[in-house]
Amino acid sequence: MQQLTHYLNGAHVNGTSGRFADVMNPATGEVQAQVPLASTAEVDKAVELAAAAQPAWAATNPQRRARVLMKFVDLLNRDMDKLAEALSREHGKTLPDAKGDVQRGLEVVEYCIGAPHLLKGEFTDSAGPGIDMYSMRQALGVTAGITPFNFPAMIPMWMFAPAIACGNAFILKPSERDPSVPLMLNELMEEAGLPPGILQVVNGDKEAVDALLHHPVVQSIGFVGSTPIAEYIYSTGCANGKRVQCFGGAKNHMIIMPDADMDQAADALVGAGYGAAGERCMAISVAVPVGDETADRLIEKLVPRIEKLKVGPYTAGNDVDYGPIVTAAAKANIERLVQTGIDQGAELVVDGRNFKLQGYEDGFFVGPHLFDRATPDMDIYQQEIFGPVLTTVRAQTYEEAIGLAMDHEYGNGTAIFTRDGDTARDFANRINIGMVGINVPIPVPLAYHTFGGWKKSVFGDLNQHGPDAFKFYTRTKTVTARWPSGIKEGGEFSIPVME
Ligand code: NAD
């Protein structure tokens, strides 16, 4: 059995807490590795090492720091296949999807190579007699991030690339379900020239997270995961005086107007609803066709497409549209919610229950499900299912459709499919959701824009990547300077104002 490690100060380090978690192969249901779960003492050690290494890194000029990221991009491309394979083996997603996971992280690393420009301060010459005023962005010190299982390459990179580009040390606590890729990323960063201690991986569970949340030296916490944990981490981190940004769960609606291209809408829904087995925070889980006639046309187009979906292990290559669910517990939760949908009266149009794959009977596979005529009071509508289950809620008007999305507690992403510019524009302006697609089902912004939801999908005020990341990982200092030639004789006793 493979024994995974932590990664501290430039080396793999065995866990010493005596606690371990099983890392599963979701396609076979077998335990394939064990990951150590760090104790508070192990987290304290990582913080101590990070604090010792960080000042020299912050003093390294930003262009040299950026060069490490440049080299890291080359290494990611060199090892793309290896990373994708390790990712698929623990997560279960298909190889092309795993490569996309690495690629969308890599794009943020590329953005962070612009650190020398992005970190430039502001300067006002002659703000007063002989006075210059300037601001600079300085690193926070030791920063930390806690990441979910569903993007084990992309989300760690979204956090550590800007943190490190800004001159911080970063401690990553990845998901205990798929910890291999984060460890590999740490190795590659050091091969790219990052000094030991600047990026470290501490594997673990709540104990490690709590140790980071309470450690006085840790200046900021980034979190991505489910909403209840996001809320906990935000309130605990803030109470301990840290800068915190937390991104939580989702229930993304796609509105289909009567004038939409129905083939395009159906294709988009199948990809966005069932890709990665629905285990994406930007998956579409609710379809809202406007008018019964639109709904009937949509369902007619959807059903054959969904029934054709190929579910299997990543090793089957291009023959697979999506893989297994990450754990047996997550699979059981999806099955429980599907049952509530049936019990509460939604119409199960495509029934993925009892899906079995020959040779993989113990894998955590779930067949695709499609519900029609669900209503907003049902659990399948209110809760995040995080599985291959698309729920249709029929609306009679555009106002009713937009109202559904607006009233839902989550606000991560949403989409509208229409040919009408007025409707699309009105939707983009009025909707209270952070990321909006117009005829685009998964509107994940590119690296140089920012990523973040609204409502219960986010806690904190700065988004991930783009310019917000450089704000989150730095603090501003403003200097007012006057040299002797500009100083008047005699003291000043009232508040200085510029005349
Ligand atoms: P999760 O909340 O179970 O775990 C996320 C992280 O928190 C992991 O590192 C885990 O070890 C840690 N954790 C779990 N329980 C904890 C506890 N009690 N105390 C402290 N730490 C704890 O989430 P997950 O199942 O790994 O990921 C799926 C969730 O993440 C979904 O809800 C999905 O929508 C969300 N997600 C959101 C975004 C976004 O940007 N909004 C992106 C990806 C995933």
Residues whose N, C-alpha, C, O or C-beta is under 5 A from the ligand:
A	BS01	NAD	I146 T147 P148 F149 N150 K173 P174 S175 E176 G204 D205 K206 V209 V224 G225 S226 T227 I229 F247 G248 G249 A250 C281 S457
